[in-house]
Amino acid sequence: MRVCYTSSSLKRLSLVDLKTSNNSTATAISLTLALEPSSENCLPVIPTIPLDARWTQNAITVAGGHGYGNATNQLQSPYGIFVDENQTIVIADYGNHRIIQWKIGDTNGEVVAGGNGEGNRLDQLKWPTDVLIDKETDSLIICDYGNQRVVQWFRRSGATQGVILIHNIPCWGLAMDDQRYLYISDWVKNQIRRYEMRDNNRTIVAGGHGYGADLNQFYLPTYMFVDRQQTVYVSDKNNHRVMKWNKGAEEGIVVAGGQGAGNALTQLSYPSGLFVDALGTIYVADSSNNRVMRWSKGAKQGTVITGGNGKGDEANQLIHPNGLSFDRHGNLYVVDWGNQRVQRFSIEKT
């Protein structure tokens, strides 16, 4: 788990340490140098979740859940999600051509990008599929799927339009590592590209060998997760598997599914949202099986942690879950696409 400190707390820590003995001061100074200077530059904490963790099976709706529509308490075919350290959730509201944000306890969301109808103007989006927060610039990075572009939308008060970062890319999913490299899944070229935010240089880091089922190929890569070693995990949707590409690798490793479409514990069916915790455990939205699965590191089969109770709108059911994420407490957030809502499954205390 990464710990972030503000500059004021860092200063206080240093002043206190100078009053201690020589040995403890030396230790404290080395600790101080290792700390982050500002929490604003840190990526969200990746929680360490116990291998035997369980979640409540009846979820709480934290966004949407009021039918299909464009009111601020509604969603329309939502896809990607980002959860920050304050448990604020940001959602790619695909059918409403907008990014909408819910703070903890809100009954209505706030439109923070788009929402001006379908279109390609700088104040518009068209079918956004994913979003993340870049804390260094206090901005949203958005996969504007329908316009085949990646846009940046600053969060400062009064911002009414975005800036195009990357043109002509059929993107689906986004990820950013702690060096601020941006990763984009190109579902047409079946590859993952890494961009340097400062100069827009790009590198293919996974796939790029046409569509197929070989270990160096994808067949519609969608959502991704990138860990601190720049290992890239990819939901390889139409191959019904999750692939792991180590940094610099020429081919990937199947780490979940890969046994054809199905509902056995060794299988996935059109996997979507993806998250990897600090222990390397994989969590994946098994979309067509209406469930979320956990695959421990090196496991040959997964376990169902939520859903899997048939297709429906009850609190313990999902319909084609898409994006998923965790907050710093280990609570699970699932975009319940077919029910136009985001569900929070609270981690059970042991």
Beta strands, then each sheet from edge to edge (+ up, - down):
strand 1: 60-64
strand 2: 81-83
strand 3: 89-93
strand 4: 98-102
strand 5: 110-114
strand 6: 130-134
strand 7: 139-144
strand 8: 149-154
strand 9: 163-166
strand 10: 171-176
strand 11: 181-186
strand 12: 191-196
strand 13: 202-207
strand 14: 221-226
strand 15: 232-236
strand 16: 241-245
strand 17: 253-257
strand 18: 271-276
strand 19: 282-286
strand 20: 291-295
strand 21: 303-307
strand 22: 321-326
strand 23: 332-336
strand 24: 341-345
sheet 1: 1+ 24- 23+ 22-
sheet 2: 2+ 3- 4+ 5-
sheet 3: 6+ 7- 8+ 9-
sheet 4: 10+ 11- 12+ 13-
sheet 5: 14+ 15- 16+ 17-
sheet 6: 18+ 19- 20+ 21-
end
